[in-house]
Amino acid sequence: MVIFIIRVAAILLLLIGLMVFIAKKVTKKWTIKRKRWWVIAHILFVIVYFCGIAGQLVVLFSMASFSDKESILAGLKFISYFDDYLTIPGAMGAFVTGIWIALRTNWGGLTTYHWVITKWVGNIFAILLGSTITGNVVHNLFPKIISSDVQPFQNPLYFQSRQILFLGMGISVTILTFLVVISYLKPWGKRKKFDRKGRKKDKLPSNSNSI
């Protein structure tokens, strides 16, 4: 599990490094129209991300009333589908578009504003959390439950998986809601810049109307 987390983190950091490299090579500035399309794409991916988690939660709550094996197994498969086709693509799409917007607009990159730093760090944490908690349940524990001859409601692994999913999704929804709020409010301002002698540099111009 630790190796898996390291691999996912390495992939995300590699993506960031690649986008930073490309952004430095691309000198052509964005038009207002292009900015808007990228922001629209980012918002759509966030919606898909939320819908994936919300769909999983709805199915998970519904499964509390299931008493037959066929319904429970169908619920487990639906949760897997939501994860594969909505949650994962939405998370990665929101991550990539968010990083690219920060790099290509007047926000000064990834480290100028406190709220921008919080957003991409929080997004990485949410993806790692989803990969380890939700992903482990959906792609490791669920197949064991489905292939078992024991009825799911008589299998302790089934109830353990549900508890883990509730915990993981609850944390994920909290993180995503927090990130959406700070995207709108843009709190905390800019980081203080210092030169090599420890003297504070002049502040960057305000970018409150950038995107």
Secondary structure, 3 states (H helix, E strand, C coil): CHHHHHHHHHHHHHHHHHHHHHHHHCCCCCCHHHHHHHHHHHHHHHHHHHHHHHHHHHHHHHHHHCCCHHHHHHHHHHHHHHHHHHHHHHHHHHHHHHHHHHHHCCCCCCCCEHHHHHHHHHHHHHHHHHHHHHHHHHHHHHHHHHHCCCCHHHCHHHHHHHHHHHHHHHHHHHHHHHHHHHHHHCCCCECCCECCCCCECCCCCCCCCCC
